[in-house]
Amino acid sequence: MRKDKPSSIKFVCRKCKYILSEDETKCPICGGTDLTEDWEGLIIILDTSSALAEIINAKRP
């Protein structure tokens, strides 16, 4: 069964994977407009020098 996403999160940028709020139509990080509503999962990075951040190539917390 698929869970509904929080209403404040609507799109994810396909290029940089940034989560956009529902009123955004362009990614503020990479400027991309190729967005999707079909996404799953969430990784929260607090330290970009952590092992996990390096594995997934995270540049921003």
C-alpha positions as CSV (number, residue, x, y, z in Angstrom):
1,M,0.0,0.0,0.0
2,R,1.4,3.4,-1.0
3,K,1.5,6.1,1.7
4,D,0.6,9.7,0.8
5,K,3.4,12.2,1.0
6,P,3.3,15.2,3.2
7,S,1.3,18.0,1.5
8,S,4.2,20.5,1.7
9,I,6.4,18.2,-0.4
10,K,5.3,17.8,-4.0
11,F,8.3,17.4,-6.3
12,V,11.8,16.0,-6.4
13,C,14.4,17.2,-8.9
14,R,15.4,14.3,-11.1
15,K,18.9,15.8,-11.7
16,C,20.1,16.6,-8.1
17,K,17.4,14.8,-6.0
18,Y,16.6,18.0,-4.1
19,I,13.1,17.9,-2.4
20,L,11.0,21.0,-3.4
21,S,8.1,22.5,-1.6
22,E,4.7,22.4,-3.4
23,D,4.9,26.0,-4.6
24,E,8.3,25.5,-6.3
25,T,8.5,24.6,-10.0
26,K,12.2,25.0,-10.6
27,C,15.0,23.5,-8.5
28,P,16.7,26.2,-6.4
29,I,19.9,24.1,-6.3
30,C,20.7,23.1,-9.9
31,G,18.0,25.2,-11.7
32,G,16.5,22.0,-13.2
33,T,12.9,21.8,-14.3
34,D,12.8,18.0,-14.8
35,L,10.8,17.3,-11.6
36,T,8.8,14.2,-10.5
37,E,6.0,13.5,-8.1
38,D,6.9,9.8,-8.1
39,W,9.5,9.3,-5.5
40,E,10.2,7.2,-2.4
41,G,12.5,7.4,0.6
42,L,14.4,10.1,2.3
43,I,18.0,10.5,3.5
44,I,18.8,13.3,5.9
45,I,22.4,14.4,5.8
46,L,23.7,16.5,8.7
47,D,27.4,16.2,8.0
48,T,28.6,16.3,4.4
49,S,31.9,14.7,5.4
50,S,30.3,11.6,6.8
51,A,30.8,8.2,5.2
52,L,27.2,8.0,4.0
53,A,27.4,11.5,2.5
54,E,30.6,10.6,0.6
55,I,29.0,7.3,-0.7
56,I,25.9,9.1,-2.1
57,N,28.0,12.2,-3.1
58,A,26.0,14.6,-1.0
59,K,27.2,18.2,-1.3
60,R,24.6,19.9,1.0
61,P,23.2,19.0,4.4
